[in-house]
Every structure is written in C-alpha cells, then in structure tokens.
Amino acid sequence: MGGVLISASRMLRILDDNAADPVVQTHRYRYHASVQSIRNLLRYESAHSDHNQDHHRHEYDPWSDAELPDSPQLVGEAGWPHLGDMISEVAIVTGK
C-alpha cells in the first residue's frame, strides 16, 4: 500500500471573544484519510443539514474504493474523535 494522506478541515465558532483569552469551539469538521490521494480509507464528518444529521464515519474498501455496506456509521457527539485519535486509527488500519 502506498503513502497515506490525511486531510483535516475545521470551522470554529467564537463563544467568548475576550481578547485576552477567547473561547472557541469546533462547529464543523472533516477528517479524511486516503491512500496516495486515490483511494479512500475513512472519513469522519460533523452533521450535515440535509443528511447524516449527526457526527458520522464513512469507511471504504481500500482496494476497490467502494464505501462499505454498513457505512456511514453514526458516532454521535460522544464518538466524535480528536484528530490524533483518527490518525492513530489510520495507523492501525494501514499497519503504519
């Protein structure tokens, strides 16, 4: 298996704009892992307004790039991973 690419995007919401110590919270996110930017491995996403209206995880067959039959899986707010957790999961899946 070739190189693994992990991309992450997050949209933050300002909860308290105190200049000395602002408080921000992730509002939307997407963590995506692929092999050589060609084949998907997995992707975590925040809720969408039109479908998958909870935190969810997509999983793919890395050889065919087909989304697995039980995907997407709802993970809920409690199952929403930190980026480091997702990176560790990808390392286990790929053996890297």
C-alpha positions in Angstrom: 0.0 0.0 0.0 1.4 3.4 -0.9 1.5 6.6 1.1 -1.4 7.7 3.3 -2.7 11.2 3.1 -4.7 12.7 6.0 -6.5 16.0 5.4 -8.4 17.9 8.1 -10.6 20.9 8.0 -12.4 22.6 10.9 -14.7 25.6 11.1 -14.5 27.3 14.5 -17.2 29.3 16.3 -16.3 32.0 18.7 -18.1 31.5 22.0 -16.5 34.3 24.0 -14.5 37.0 22.2 -12.5 38.1 25.2 -9.3 39.3 23.6 -7.0 38.1 26.4 -8.5 34.6 26.4 -11.1 33.9 23.6 -13.1 30.7 23.8 -13.7 28.9 20.5 -15.4 25.6 19.7 -15.3 23.4 16.6 -18.6 23.9 14.7 -18.0 21.7 11.6 -15.1 19.4 10.8 -14.0 16.8 8.3 -11.1 14.4 8.8 -10.3 12.3 5.6 -7.7 9.6 5.1 -6.8 8.2 1.6 -4.1 6.2 0.0 -2.0 8.2 -2.4 -5.0 10.6 -2.7 -6.6 8.0 -5.0 -8.4 5.5 -2.7 -10.4 6.5 0.3 -9.9 4.7 3.7 -12.1 6.6 6.1 -13.7 9.9 6.8 -15.2 11.5 9.9 -17.6 14.4 9.5 -19.8 16.6 11.5 -23.6 16.7 10.9 -25.0 17.8 7.5 -28.2 19.8 7.3 -29.6 17.6 4.5 -28.5 14.1 5.5 -26.4 12.3 8.2 -27.6 14.8 10.8 -25.2 13.6 13.4 -21.5 13.0 13.7 -20.7 10.1 11.4 -17.9 7.9 10.0 -17.5 6.7 6.4 -15.4 3.6 5.8 -14.2 2.3 2.4 -12.6 -0.8 0.9 -9.1 0.4 0.2 -8.7 -1.9 -2.8 -11.9 -1.0 -4.7 -12.6 2.4 -3.1 -16.2 1.3 -2.6 -18.0 2.5 0.5 -18.6 -0.4 2.9 -22.2 -1.6 3.2 -22.6 -0.5 6.9 -21.2 2.9 6.1 -21.8 5.7 7.1 -22.0 4.8 10.8 -23.4 7.4 13.2 -20.9 8.0 16.0 -22.7 10.8 17.8 -21.1 13.6 19.7 -19.5 11.2 22.2 -17.9 9.3 19.3 -16.5 12.3 17.6 -12.7 11.7 17.6 -9.9 14.2 18.1 -7.7 14.4 15.1 -5.0 12.5 16.9 -7.4 9.6 17.6 -8.3 9.4 13.9 -4.6 9.4 12.9 -4.0 6.5 15.4 -6.9 4.6 13.9 -5.5 5.1 10.3 -2.1 3.8 11.6 -3.7 0.7 12.9 -5.8 0.1 9.7 -2.8 0.6 7.4 -0.2 -1.1 9.7 2.0 2.1 9.5 
